[in-house]
Structure formats: C-alpha cells, structure tokens
Amino acid sequence: MKLDILSTNGETLDRSVELPEEVFGITPNQHAVYLAVKNYLNNQRQGTHKTKGRSEVAGSTRKIKRQKGTGTARAGDIKNPLFRGGGRIFGPEPRTYSSKVNSKVKDLARKSALSEKARQGKISVVEDFSFDKPSTKSFVEVLTNLKLDGQKVLLVVNEHDRNVYLSGRNYPSIQVTEVRNLNTYEIMKAGTVLLSESAVAHFNQAN
C-alpha cells in the first residue's frame, strides 16, 4: 500500500512511502482485537475500591435490645448491616483486574487494527517535524493544514520528542505515542492515525 507524504503545510511532497502488507494489509482478526482492548482496559483499573464490613465499622458491640418480648425482630449490635450506618454485606474488596494476553495475539491485534484503519482510509503519513518549544497552537495549526482539526488524531512517531509530546498533551483530541508503544486500544479509539515518515521506516525495517 503506497501513500503520499504530506508536509506540515498540508501539501503533498514529491515522495511517497510503501506501507508493508504484513502490517497494513492483513485480514483483521476481530477476536484478537477484542482480547487486546479488554486486556488494556483491565490493566488500567486500580482495583482499590473498598467498603467496610460489619467487623470494620465503628460502633459498640453491645446487644441493643433484649432477644425476646419486643414485638420486633431480634437484633445484635448497632453494626448490623440492616441498620443505617452498619457494615455492608458482600462489599467490594481491593483486587487486581490485570489479565494476560500472549504477545503474538497482541501483535496480531495491532496489525488487525492498523489494517482496518488502512482499509477505511484513516491513515496518513506526514514528514518528520518538531517544535522549538512546546506549543499547542502550533500543533493545532499543523492539524488544520492537514485537514484533521476536530478529529481524534493519534500521531505515531519513531522516537520520543518532548516538545511534540507536550504540544499535543493539552489538546483532548490529540494523542502522541512512540511506534514501539503503539497499542490496539489507541488505534481503535483514534479517528485518524497519523504516521511520521520515520515511523513508517520503522515498520518497514521490522518486517
């Protein structure tokens, strides 16, 4: 699959790149995508939810009334879960939600997501660029020139560039990631995947 390289001014340059078919041209495996996305979201959960049970809430353990003769149900202490302020029955406890997915399945999921974006025409290639200092305004200008303003854009760069990262961090629809950290969830969430020229070279070298 061949794509023209765009400049930061939105113009088509006189060179193009070839996207490897092994990454951008496979038949998507939807189940692998599902497993990878579920794994990513599970691993983001802290699992620190907690409520107090009967043995943990503050209160006296004295029996609040006699067992018989009151005309009401028998009751123990004030920490009874049936009373207001009592402990919670079967409340959530801290736990880990992390799950494991084999690396080959994750790799297949990434390729499936990229291939689906390529099929939809949602992948563009831009020349490598940087900024002298962090500037969200400059980043938005680049997206406007590329006619991507207002869209959810995932910019994939070959190596970490602090100024580029900080320029896109404050804009809610922009996400910048390195090609080695690319994951299926980010690809599927993005409206357009914007690859830097050097990132495409990384894909070609890996295959």
Buried (B, 14 or more C-beta within 10 A) or exposed (E): BEBEBBBBEBEEBEEEBEBBEEBBBBEBBEEBBEBBBBBBEBEEEEEEEEEEBBEEBEBEEEEEEEEEEEEEEEBBBBBBEEBEEBBEEEBEEEEEEEEEBEEEBBBBBBBBBBBBBBBEEBBBBBBBBEBEEBBBEBBBBBBEBBEBBEBBBBBBBBEEBEBBBBBBBEBEBBBBBBBEEBBBBBBBEBBBBBBBBBBBBBBBEEE
